[in-house]
């Protein structure tokens, strides 16, 4: 999935060299030619010029107010995800080296966001570099069948018998500090007089646990286990909980965490700008989990009853979420039927309102106490020519239902944008028009 730039390597998550893509740097040679450096520096100067616009400060202020639950207009963010490869196809990249192509792709996305998208994403004068690391697996690994060219796949779950549960051990991270230092120093050599270069610890996307659960056991088998092997399922969930807590201990102890209270994407949509993090006793030297946003979801159990979710899933997520200063919950799963459980999340602030959620019901439940993170259906943008009236109608219904809530409109999870980059630009324009209309 991270090799779709053809000659180079790219990050399919659309935001930066994030968790999955950062592992790819283990196989990339850290060499950038003089010619590639000039291309990158030219692009970085464009990013810096965009970041210096007054509107970026205005957008930043809006996100702070929004996340701190002050009244603002609805905020808009579009991340085309896999659609980026249709906006910036690999043949348009000018750099020759693999690492340079990754960085070129990253910079060109910033420029497109700033010049074309016209959403509320803030273009920051920062170039982030992630740690080089590798994972030591749990002693069992699923076998992926299919999946070429980002297509469908299935997998062979390795934990076929709970008698093998004792064979599992915690997944661990090994950081390559030497390679990380080389990568960071190279980025500073190229960008430091143009953009601020920051080393960022990005180690997870979600602490939902159920992605790992179904990879180990199989999604159908997990459903059966709730009735046939409840005790063993509890043991496996406890293992995954303790594994996550052990990872957080390791990262915190070794000063590998980074603040995510500014321009970092948090949860399944929106940005982390808030004055409520880090904690007041943060000393500026060592980031703790309590200084950060946390996130959990459980999309894999969307067909599980609220009672079974409350028994087998949420109790194991809770101790992890308890460690964070603020939390986000939910992604594509509808939260409305689980709200009485999910609402127990400690310091919950951002709640996902997916395309399959009951919008009016959640609007009443969230009110002004949470961020209402609405995710319209990404398939709306999958056609070569989008139905603008249909999109406008859906956004208008959402905004009417959520009037008075702290609304953000997040377009994401796109596998394709119909090979038409203009689709995301037009969606942002429609969303902005409807957001302005609702404000009267």
SULKA-V694080 format. One record per backbone hydrogen bond with DSSP energy under -1.0 kcal/mol. NH is the residue of the N-H (numbers start at 1). CO is the residue of the C=O. E is the energy in kcal/mol with one decimal. If there is no record, write none. Layout:
BEGIN
nh = [NH | NH]
co = [CO | CO]
e = [E | E]
END
This chain:
BEGIN
nh = [7 | 8 | 10 | 14 | 18 | 22 | 24 | 26 | 27 | 31 | 37 | 38 | 39 | 40 | 41 | 42 | 43 | 44 | 45 | 46 | 47 | 48 | 49 | 50 | 51 | 52 | 53 | 56 | 58 | 59 | 60 | 61 | 62 | 63 | 64 | 65 | 66 | 67 | 68 | 69 | 70 | 75 | 77 | 79 | 82 | 83 | 84 | 85 | 86 | 87 | 88 | 92 | 93 | 101 | 102 | 103 | 104 | 105 | 106 | 107 | 108 | 109 | 110 | 111 | 112 | 113 | 114 | 115 | 116 | 117 | 118 | 120 | 126 | 127 | 129 | 134 | 136 | 143 | 145 | 147 | 150 | 151 | 154 | 156 | 159 | 160 | 164 | 165 | 167 | 168 | 169 | 172 | 174 | 176 | 177 | 180 | 181 | 182 | 183 | 184 | 185 | 186 | 187 | 188 | 189 | 190 | 191 | 192 | 194 | 195 | 196 | 198 | 200 | 207 | 213 | 214 | 215 | 216 | 217 | 218 | 222 | 223 | 224 | 225 | 226 | 227 | 228 | 229 | 233 | 234 | 235 | 236 | 237 | 238 | 239 | 240 | 241 | 242 | 243 | 244 | 245 | 246 | 247 | 248 | 249 | 250 | 251 | 252 | 253 | 254 | 255 | 256 | 266 | 269 | 272 | 274 | 282 | 291 | 292 | 294 | 296 | 302 | 304 | 309 | 310 | 311 | 312 | 313 | 314 | 316 | 317 | 318 | 321 | 322 | 323 | 324 | 325 | 326 | 327 | 328 | 329 | 330 | 338 | 341 | 342 | 343 | 344 | 345 | 348 | 349 | 350 | 351 | 352 | 353 | 357 | 359 | 362 | 363 | 364 | 365 | 366 | 367 | 369 | 371 | 372 | 373 | 373 | 374 | 374 | 375 | 380 | 381 | 382 | 388 | 391 | 392 | 393 | 394 | 395 | 396 | 397 | 398 | 399 | 400 | 401 | 402 | 403 | 405 | 407 | 408 | 409 | 410 | 411 | 420 | 423 | 426 | 427 | 428 | 429 | 430 | 431 | 432 | 433 | 434 | 435 | 436 | 437 | 438 | 439 | 440]
co = [5 | 5 | 2 | 11 | 16 | 18 | 21 | 23 | 24 | 29 | 33 | 34 | 35 | 36 | 37 | 38 | 39 | 40 | 41 | 42 | 43 | 44 | 45 | 46 | 47 | 48 | 50 | 53 | 54 | 55 | 56 | 57 | 58 | 59 | 60 | 61 | 62 | 63 | 64 | 66 | 65 | 407 | 409 | 411 | 414 | 80 | 81 | 82 | 83 | 83 | 84 | 89 | 90 | 97 | 98 | 99 | 100 | 101 | 102 | 103 | 104 | 105 | 106 | 107 | 108 | 109 | 110 | 111 | 112 | 112 | 113 | 76 | 124 | 196 | 198 | 174 | 172 | 156 | 154 | 152 | 147 | 148 | 145 | 143 | 216 | 158 | 161 | 162 | 164 | 165 | 138 | 136 | 134 | 132 | 175 | 176 | 177 | 178 | 179 | 180 | 181 | 182 | 183 | 184 | 185 | 186 | 187 | 188 | 191 | 191 | 125 | 127 | 129 | 295 | 209 | 210 | 211 | 212 | 213 | 214 | 218 | 219 | 220 | 221 | 222 | 224 | 224 | 225 | 229 | 230 | 231 | 232 | 233 | 234 | 235 | 236 | 237 | 238 | 239 | 240 | 241 | 242 | 243 | 244 | 245 | 246 | 247 | 248 | 249 | 250 | 252 | 251 | 270 | 266 | 264 | 261 | 279 | 288 | 289 | 326 | 328 | 299 | 301 | 305 | 306 | 307 | 308 | 309 | 309 | 313 | 313 | 314 | 317 | 318 | 320 | 321 | 292 | 292 | 347 | 294 | 350 | 296 | 335 | 338 | 338 | 339 | 341 | 342 | 345 | 327 | 327 | 371 | 329 | 373 | 354 | 357 | 358 | 359 | 360 | 361 | 362 | 363 | 366 | 349 | 406 | 351 | 371 | 372 | 408 | 353 | 377 | 378 | 379 | 386 | 387 | 388 | 389 | 390 | 391 | 392 | 393 | 394 | 395 | 396 | 397 | 398 | 400 | 402 | 405 | 372 | 75 | 374 | 77 | 417 | 420 | 422 | 423 | 424 | 425 | 426 | 427 | 428 | 429 | 430 | 431 | 432 | 433 | 434 | 435 | 437]
e = [-1.0 | -1.1 | -2.9 | -1.2 | -2.2 | -3.2 | -1.3 | -1.5 | -2.5 | -2.0 | -2.5 | -1.8 | -1.6 | -2.6 | -2.7 | -2.2 | -2.0 | -2.7 | -2.1 | -1.4 | -2.1 | -2.6 | -2.1 | -2.1 | -2.8 | -1.1 | -1.8 | -1.4 | -1.7 | -2.5 | -2.3 | -2.2 | -1.8 | -2.2 | -2.1 | -2.3 | -2.9 | -2.7 | -1.6 | -1.5 | -3.3 | -1.9 | -2.5 | -2.9 | -1.3 | -2.8 | -2.3 | -1.5 | -1.6 | -1.3 | -3.3 | -2.1 | -1.3 | -2.1 | -1.9 | -2.3 | -2.6 | -2.4 | -2.1 | -2.3 | -2.7 | -1.8 | -1.5 | -2.0 | -2.4 | -2.8 | -2.4 | -2.9 | -2.6 | -2.1 | -1.1 | -3.2 | -1.8 | -3.0 | -3.0 | -2.1 | -3.0 | -1.6 | -3.2 | -2.1 | -1.1 | -1.5 | -2.4 | -2.4 | -2.5 | -1.9 | -2.3 | -1.7 | -2.0 | -1.6 | -2.0 | -1.9 | -2.9 | -2.7 | -1.1 | -2.4 | -2.5 | -1.9 | -2.6 | -2.7 | -2.7 | -2.1 | -2.2 | -2.2 | -2.3 | -1.8 | -3.0 | -1.9 | -3.2 | -2.9 | -2.6 | -2.2 | -3.0 | -2.2 | -2.0 | -2.5 | -1.7 | -2.1 | -2.3 | -1.9 | -2.3 | -1.6 | -1.9 | -2.7 | -1.3 | -1.7 | -3.3 | -1.7 | -2.3 | -2.2 | -1.9 | -2.3 | -2.5 | -2.3 | -1.9 | -2.2 | -2.5 | -2.6 | -2.4 | -2.1 | -2.4 | -2.3 | -2.1 | -2.3 | -2.3 | -2.4 | -2.7 | -2.6 | -2.8 | -1.9 | -1.3 | -3.0 | -1.9 | -1.5 | -2.2 | -1.7 | -2.0 | -1.8 | -2.0 | -2.5 | -1.4 | -1.4 | -2.1 | -2.6 | -2.5 | -1.3 | -3.0 | -1.8 | -2.0 | -1.5 | -1.1 | -2.4 | -2.3 | -2.1 | -1.5 | -1.5 | -1.6 | -1.3 | -2.1 | -2.0 | -2.4 | -2.3 | -1.6 | -2.1 | -2.9 | -2.7 | -1.8 | -2.4 | -1.2 | -3.0 | -1.7 | -2.5 | -2.5 | -3.2 | -1.7 | -1.1 | -2.4 | -2.5 | -1.9 | -1.8 | -3.1 | -2.3 | -2.2 | -3.8 | -2.7 | -2.5 | -1.0 | -1.2 | -2.2 | -2.5 | -1.7 | -1.8 | -1.5 | -1.2 | -2.3 | -2.7 | -2.4 | -2.1 | -2.4 | -2.5 | -2.3 | -2.0 | -2.6 | -2.4 | -2.3 | -2.3 | -1.1 | -2.7 | -1.3 | -2.3 | -3.3 | -3.1 | -2.5 | -1.6 | -2.3 | -2.6 | -2.2 | -2.1 | -1.9 | -2.6 | -2.9 | -2.4 | -2.4 | -2.5 | -2.4 | -2.6 | -2.0 | -2.1 | -1.1 | -1.3]
END
